[in-house]
Amino acid sequence: MPHLLVPCRRSVFPESMARELRPEGIHVALVVFDGFIDTEFAR
């Protein structure tokens, strides 16, 4: 079931960046868009 590990792998990089950059006051976020944004291309 390797597909179950994908969300975990996706979050490792931003979590690592957040730990490293937190002392400098920089916030890190992971935003996943699951769908289309209403644009001409999507219509």
N, C-alpha and C positions, 0 to 999 in steps of 0.2 A: 504494500500500500504506500508507495512513495509519494503519491499525490497528497497525502495527509500531511506531509512534512513541508510542503511549499509555503504555507503561511508563516511557519517558524523561520524558514530560511529568509523570507522576505523581510522579517522584522529584525534580524540580527544586525544588519548594516546600520540602520538608523539608531538602534539602541547603542551600538558601539560609538557612533558619532556623538550621540547625546551625552554619554558618559565622558567622552574626551572634551567636548566643547562646553559642558555645563559650567566649569569654573570661570570661563570667559564670559558667561552670561548669554551664550548663544543657545537658542532653543531649536530642536530638530523635530520634524513631524513627518510621518509617512501617510500620504493620502492616496487611496486607491479609488479610482473612478471605475465602477463596474457598470458600464452602459455608455450610451452615446450622449454627447452634449449637443443641444439643439443648434446645429449649424447647417449651412447649405450642403456641405459635404455629406452629412448624415441623412439628408432627405432623399 
